[in-house]
């Protein structure tokens, strides 16, 4: 693939007006996510249309803020070769050239997704996602970045919400991924953006991108939802994506309320963290659980699960948490619930224990 870039990235005053407005709205979104300038941002770039647009917008905002004398951003990038397709290596080279043109230091890493999927008994999608986020966090720490930027957009949000519905996820997690995830140092500034706008931006600027042929493979659940389920729903409701964005915003509002209430309860009666050679565990004391209504107990269980299983693939669905809460209410014999990813939830003597078996390094 020949290098398709001009000698110099254009300044804002040389952009088509629609592209310039997009850059300014992107800058505003970064501000809404809590960035004021001076932060170091790591861009997750694959060479696809969405992440190419993310890298371009980030570089243009960086340059614009420098020109205006505002505190600007330091940018780095990481691209992951999942070694699942013959074209993956060339796409990584394209991404390196793109980032070089944008003035963004970029590193490529190779991931053994097939091997990880076999070892962990996971699908390649799940294994690839887990390894990718582990690599991004490792790179964030290596370069000293404050946040990781991903190119998730409104289409990804719609797919995520439907996949959560199919998995039996409860409220408010049913509202999908969040624009800001402090626990994982993630920002998704394009999450409420129509993906067609990102492709139009690249077209306006005359910039190419890579097309991942596996995105059309309907053997994968996400692709079936994208190509088969969502088109049917959009025919029934042409405003489906806008409706889902409103639902996601409502979910984020509710989640913030629940989190605030849980933090108040934990300030009064903290949970207990245990670390041993067998792994890690969180103990939710009986006094803490007794102080909470059912709605907050369920969300406390999930908070403990997320805290202890972050990055591991461990998870618990809404139905499992209901059964756990029923077992806690009954206060009968000890009960143990085995969850995916080596996660164990148990009830004993009025306490709930959330444990994760130690995982071997990949």
TORTI-790334 format. One record per atom (N, C-alpha, C): z, y, x. Coordinates in steps of 0.02 Angstrom, whole numbers, plus 50000, padded with zeros to 5 digits. Atoms other than C-alpha are relative to their C-alpha. Example, Ala and Ser with C-alpha at 12.3 -4.5 7.8 and 13.67 -1.06 7.14 Angstrom:
REM TORTI-790334
500004994150045503904977550615500005006050045499974994149958503574994750684500375005549961
//
This chain:
REM TORTI-790334
500004994050043500005000050000500005006250045500034994149956499465016450085500545005049981499514994750013500705030550102499675005349955500354995750048500285041349948500275007049998499634993850008501345056449987499695005750039500244994049967500885074150032500445001450061499634998549939501515082250192500715002449985499354996850013502975090750106500164999549926499795000150070503975088549947499965007049971500094993250026503565103249832500675003349982499414996250022504835116949796499955000949925499964999450072505375120749619499475004849973500484995150025504225135949603499284997650004500675002849996502715125149645499904994249951500055005550047503075112149511499705002449934500204998350069502235111649340500635001849960499424997450035503375120549216500424994549968499625005450032503835104549123500424996150051499635003649947504325096149286500595004250024499464995649977505345111349340500585000049950499485000250051506285111249174500394993550003499675006549995506655092749197500495000150059499564999649941507375096149370500635004049983499424995950018508505109949300500464996349951499585003750046509095098649158500364994450036499675005249960509475085049285500585003050039499454996549966510515097449386500585001249952499484998850050511455101949227500374993549984499685006450015511775083449190500484998050056499565001549945512505081049364500655004049995499404995950011513685095449327500444997349944499625002850056514185087649161500374993650021499685006149976514615071749256500555001550051499444998149957515845081549362499825001950071500204998149933514815085849517499925007550005500044992849991514965103449584499605001950061500344998749937513995101749746500454998350058499625002149943514515095749916500134992550003499885007250002514615077549862499434996250037500495004549970513735063449954499824994749948500225004550053512685053049832499544994750030500425005649980511945035849864499554998149942500485001750053510365032849762499794992750006500255006950003509945015049710499255000549982500724999050009508045014749730499644993450012500375006349995506894999949699499255001150011500724998649998505195008549699499684999949932500254999850069504985006349511499995007249975500094993250027504575021249401500675003649991499374996750017506365024649347500375002250063499634998249941507185024249518499615004750045500404995149963505725033549598500125006949971499864993550032505995047449470500705002450018499324998149981507865047149508500025002950070500004997649931507555049249695499665006850005500374993649999506285063249666500435005649970499584995050032507435072649546500595001950044499424998749957508915070849664499815004350059500234996149942507925077449812499825007149980500204993350023507215092049712500625004349984499384996350015508945097049649500365001850065499694998549935509635095749826499665005950033500364994649968508265106949893500075006649963499934994050041508385119249749500685003350011499334997249989510265121349772500065003050070499994997149932510035124149958499645006750001500394993850002508705137349924500385005649966499624994950036509845146349801500675001650033499374998749966511305145849922500604996849965499465003550035512315134249810500234994050042499805006349968513375119749875499534994449977500515005050017512105105749883500284993050010499805006949995512155086849893499714996850063500255004449948511985074850038499764993649966500295005850033510845060449988499884994350050500195006249966510665042550050499704995449948500305004850047509725027949975500084992950027500005007249983509815009049972499504996649955500455004350039508454997049918500154992850018499825007049992508784978549893499394995649990500525005150007507514964849925500344993649975499675005950030508054950749807499664993550019500365005949977506784938849885499824995249943500195004150058506234932849713499255000249986500724999250013504414938749717499645001450065500374998849938503054939149851499925007550016500124992949989502824957949825500635003950018499374996549992504664962049852500045003750068499964996849934504504965750039499565006350003500444994150000503034977650012500305005649958499684994950041503994986549874500575003450038499474997149958505444989049995499705004850050500324995549952504254996650122499765006449965500204994150039503545008149987500605004649989499404996050014505315013749944500235003750063499814996749937505695017550127499545005950014500464994449989504115028350138500145005649951499844995050050504545037149976500615004150021499384996549981506305041250036499905004150063500154996049941505635046750204499665006549983500344993950023504485059150117500485004849967499514995850034505945065350013500555002550045499464998149955507055067250165500664996749983499405003850018508285053950106500054994050046499915006049958508935041550236500064993849955500025006050043508585024250164500084993750042499925006449967509135006850213499804994549952500195005850039508424990350152500444994250020499625006149985509494974750138499684994249962500285006150030508964956950098500554996149967499505003850038509904947149965499744993049985500185007050016509894928249943500244998549928499815000750070509944928549753499964992749977500085006950021509304910849730500594995750024499445003849973510644903749844500655001649965499384998050034512024913949761500024997249929500025002750069511454908549587500174992650000499855007249997511524890249639500734998750015499305001049982513234891749720500475001749944499554997550052514014901449577499834997449931500235002750064513074891949439499865005749951500194994250040512364908449372499255000249994500704998550003510664913949313499815004850055500214995549946509614923549439500115007349982499874993150021509784939449335500715002050015499294998449991511674938849338500195000150073499855000249929511774933749520499715005950037500324994349968510544947149572500375006549986499634993950018511494960549478500665000450037499355000049967513154955249553499925001650074500114998849929512484954749732499775007250013500264993149991511584971449708500575005149998499454995350005513154980449652500494999350058499585001049941514164972649792499705003550061500344996849943512854978649916500035007649994499974992850009512834996149841500695002750017499334997749985514714997649852500144999650075499915000649927514704991450032499645005750035500384994649970513355004150075500335006749986499654993750016514295018049985500575001250049499454999349953515795014750094499745001150071500274999449932514735013050251499775007150016500264993249987513895030050231500485005549978499514995050022515425038550155499795003949939500224996650062514595042649988500565000149949499504999450053515645048549842499814995849939500235003650059514575040649706499344996550014500645003450001513135028649678499625002549938500434998050056511715035349569499544994249983500485004950023510745022849465499535003249949500534997150042509175025749361500014997249929499975002450069509775017849198499835005549951500234995050049508965026649050500144997549929499845001650069509005026348860499754993149979500245006750015507955010548852500474994750026499515004749972509175001648967500644999949958499404999650041510615007848860499914995949936500135003850061509815000648702500024992550013499995007249982509534983848788500714997650013499325001849983511304983748854500434999249938499605000450061512054987148683499844993749960500185006150038511064973048601500234993750036499765005849963511504960948740500754999249991499285000350011513344965248718500144997449929499915002550069513164962348530499894992549998500145007249999512404945148563500564996150033499465003449965513824940848682500655000249962499384999550038515134945448552500485005150027499574994849973515794960848640500325004149945499654996050049517084971148545499925007450010500014992749998517264989648511500575002650044500604995849995517125001648600499524997950056500455002249947516324991648743499304998449972500645001150032514944987748617499545006050007500394993949991514385005648647499605000250064500435000449941513595000348811500305003450061499784997249936513715006648988500145007549994499794993050002514485023549024499605004250050500344995749950513625038449109500405000750065499584999549940515115038949229500504994350000499555005749992516075023849292500405001250064499614998249941517455029749408500254993950038499745006049967518105012249443499514997350050500515002649955516455007349522499625005650035500314994249967515985024949583499275000649981500694999950024514415024549475499875006149956500244994750045513465038949395499314997949975500645001650031512025036249274499745006449965500184993550029511335053949248499404999849953500595000550043509755047849159500124995549939499855005250049510645036449036499765001849929500224997950067510165046648881499285002850002500684997549990508395050348945499494994849979500555004350020506835042948866499614997950063500355002049939506005032249003499285002650004500674997249998504305039148952500005006850035499964993549965504895056149017499994999050075499985001349928505205048449188499294998550025500695001549980503435041449195499565006249996500394993850005502725058049135500145004550060499834995949942503655066849276499614997750061500375002549943502875055449406499255001549993500704998550011501175057949327499855007450014500094992749988501385077049330499995001550075499964998749928501815076149515499504995950040500495004149966500445063649555500304994850046499645004849958501695051149624499924992949974500045007050021501435032249620500694996849998499395004050000502745018949593499794992749999500145007250002502865000049599500144997349930499895003450064502744988849447500264992950015499695006649991503894973649446499724995449945500315004450049502884959849362500504995749963499505004250033504464950249322500305003449938499754996450059504914963849195499654997849935500365002450059503634955949078500154992749985499865007250007504334938249096500534999049946499545000750056505124934048928500444993850005499505005249990506064919249000500695003050010499364996549990507404932149040500225003349935499744997350063508534937648897499865007449993500114992850004508414956148938499275001649983500714998750014506514955448937499814998049929500145001750071506474946448769500265005549954499744994550041507574960048696499555006150006500434994149988506464973448775499334999449965500705000750023504774966348724499934997049931500075003450065505154956548564500495002849948499504997950049506774962148480499985007549986499974992750011506824980948508499385002849965500584997450037505014984048451500064998849924499905001350072505444975848283500505004949971499484995350024507014986448264499745007149997500274993249999506065002248311499505001149944500444999250058504774998748176500405001149937499574998950058506184997748050500335006950002499684993449993507005013548119499705003450062500314996649943505895024748228500495004250041499494996149965507465034548274500554995650029499485004749977508375019048336500335002350064499714998349936508605025148514500485005949995499554994350011509345041748458500644997849965499415002650036510505032348340500464996350048499605003849953511075020848480500355004750050499684995249955511405035748594500605003249966499434997250036512505043448459500574995049996499485005250003513425026948439500344999350068499725000549933513655025948628500485005850014499564994249989514385043548632500654999249961499405001250040515585039148491500444994850035499625005149965516105023548587500365002850060499674997049941516455033848743500595004349979499444995950025517535045748641500594995649981499465004650019518525031248567500314996750062499755003349940518665022748737500485004650038499574995149965519395038648813500685000549965499374999750037520705039248674500434993950014499625006249987521205021048696500284999950071499784999949930521305023348885500605004650009499454995349995522435038448866500644996949971499425003250031523595028748750500284994450044499785005549956523645013848868500365002850062499684997149941524065024949017500705002449983499334997950021525535032148920500474994049997499585006050006526185014648882500164997150069499905002949934525955008849063500455004450043499534995649964526905024049127500714998149982499335002050023528385018049023500194993050024499885007049980528214999349058499394997650039500595001949961527014995549202499874992449998500145007149989526114979049221500184998250072499795002549935526514968249372499414996750034500545003149961525244963749506500294995050049499795005149954525454947649604499414998250046500515002049951524504942949762500264994050039499805006049964524564925749841499394996750030500555003749970523514913249938499544997049947500405003050054522914906149771499585005149962500384994950034522194922749714500445005849978499644994250025522764938049619500134999349925499825000550071523574940249449500325006549977499664994550033524184953649328500444997149946499545002250052525714950549220500125005849952499864995150052525864960049056500674998249969499335001850024527734960349014500055000049924499895000450072528344955948840500185006849971499794993450025529164973148822499405004749992500604995850004527494981748856499594998049939500415002450055526554970948731500325001549932499654998650063527884973248597499965007349980500024992850015527704992148610499325002249973500684998150017525854991748564499774996849935500335003250058524904989048401499444995450024500505005049981523594975248399499395003250033500604996849972522154987348433500095001850073499884998249930522964993148595500154993850043499895006149962523534975748647499344996950022500655002949984521744969448639499675003950056500314995949948521164983948746500394999750065499615001049939522594981248868499794993550034500255006249970522024963248893499345001350037500644998749969520274969448928500075004450061499884995749942520904982949046500244995750059499765004449947521844969549145499444995650027500565004249979520304958349148499535004050045500464996049960519194972349211500295001850068499684998049938520454977549342500004994250050499925005649954520684960249414499344996650016500625003849991518904953649396499425004450021500554995649983517894968849449499604997350060500445002449947516394963449552499964992450006499985007349991516774944849528499584996249950500345003550054515834940749368500474997249948499525002250050517444936149278499985004449939500074996250062517424941349096500344996549942499705002950061518224938848926499705003549940500314997250059517394941448758500515001349946499554997950054518124948548598500354994149967499715005750034518394931548516500574996950042499495002849956519364925248668500635004350000499424995650000520484940548666500384999649934499665001050064520844938148480500444993750003499635006349995521374920148515500615000850046499444998649955522444926048660500555003849964499504996050035523304938848550500364995849947499695004450049523594926048413500524995450033499535004349964524404914548541500625003850021499424995949980525514928748601500455001449938499614998750061526044932848421500404993849979499665006250021526484914548385500594998350044499475001549952527574913248542500194992550000499875007250000527384894348537499994997350071500055003049934527034882748681499535004150044500454996349955526184890048836499274998349986500715001050013524324892348811499605002850059500434997949945522944894048941499295000449974500704998950021521194901048911499585000950063500454999749942519834897749041499395004149982500574995650012518484911249052499484999350056500515000249947516844912849150500225003850062499874996549938516934918049331500674998450032499365001949970518554908949374500605003749973499464996150030519604919849259500424995749953499535003750042521154912649174500475004949965499514996150039522174920749034500504995149971499495004650024523824912748988500585003749967499414997350035525324915748874500594995550015499405003949984527054910348928500615004649995499364996450006528804916448879499895007349980500114993350026528124931648788499595004550044500414996149954527094937648937499284997350000500695002049992525224937248963499825000750073500205000149929524534932749134499254999650006500724999849987522784937049191499904998550074500075002149930522274927949351499284998450016500685001549976520704925849454500064995850062500005004349942520454911549573499655003450058500304996849942520044917149749499294997650009500715001649993518164917849775499805000050073500245000349932517344912349936499475005450012500494994949983516324925650025499304997050002500695002550002514464923849995499665001250066
//
